């Protein structure tokens, strides 16, 4: 890999290789192709004139430059693919989100705008051509995109090729499930040479089925079943004092119902889909089932064993672990934080009033175990789960937000795996470490040799 500066040639269909790339005579004088992202042009290669003093200038015929949407003076990385007689220029990486037409241009991607802006800037700082785009910005015939790059407080539109790498950050399950987005994803993932990661939101039941087959990951799983009938509730409440009913495709703790068996009757606590919560008491199982039928959504749900979680200040907490891939493809823990539930809440989400404290502080204030050893167990468990989810689902992911918890005996449990984790749990000033890591991973996936 070398860094090159582009300049135009008069002869059409030709590429003049700099001395640093033209040392291998096997492809000088031959026919091959030049690619830039997903754009490709057939060309004839020739070497730089003898005595050329600058070995980083790459000449492209004006027609080649136009076909690739490149301009004189552009500085890119260039790498030779000898197996395909192909010169690759780039790397080109992009973050895909939904673009809201009704919002101000400075808020182009809604609440995810800052994340998009940070990703593009970090990837560009690593030498990549980077941009943000939406499925509706793709021009399939030319394999190009109307992409967006930060410009002051707003964004500037640019015409660029479809990239080498796409980081999928579609913002919601509803948008992700739309026909347009699903069709776009399928077309993009079918493209040879395009690396696409974080392709989907996770279904809790499918994730459980994947993890329960993994000999290492299954130790962290609470008992879980698909909820097909409320007739299941009676046996579950006989076996467990507390159970949870959860939407298989829910987020942020919304739609969860916590049910507890009391000496006389049952207490339920529901986190409503529109925000807020609702609690009540039923004196019989029949009345509880009637109450649940009135508000449970008619969609895929799971029923799960309630856990006696460790408590900090009398309130249960869970632990959000951000696990991400290194450029070599190894899972590593970027950061983790304990989230303490608000008084009376059924969930610990910050959106529901939970508070964040360090994991070490939470453990020391709740359990008589070695906090350092527990930290290592949590990190190891999160890495095991990340590897298992990716392997068993057969999709490529670059990061997960994994929610884990310790019970009152110090046993580690998995609560949930989130494939589109937020960054609100990162308290560090400046750019979140997780954004630096995901940008570095995205650039590395383009497979341009050198520091990525």
Buried (B, 14 or more C-beta within 10 A) or exposed (E): BBBBBBBBBEEEBBBBBBBBBBEEEEBBEEEBBBBBBBBBBEBBBBBBEEEEEEBBBBBBBEBBBEBBBBEEEBEBBBBBBEEEBBBBBBBBBBBBBBBBEEEEEEBBBBEBBEBBBBBBBBBBEBBBBBBBBBBEBBEEEBBBBBBBBBEEEEBEBBEBBBBBBBBBBBBBBEBBEBEEBEEBBEBBBEEEBBBBBBBBBBBBBBBBBBBEEBEBBBBBBBEBEBBEEBEBBEEBBEEBEBBBBBBBBBBBBBBBBBBBBEEEBBBBBBBEEEEEBEEEBBEEBEBBBEBBEEEBEEEBBBBBBBBEBBBBEEBBBBBBBBBBBEBEEEBBBBBBBBBBBBEEBBBBBBBBBBBBBBBEEBBBBBBEBEBEEBBEBBBEBBBBBBBBBBEBBEBBBBBBBBBBBBBEEBBBBBBBBBBBBBBBBBEEEEBBBBBBBBBBBBBBBBBBEEEB
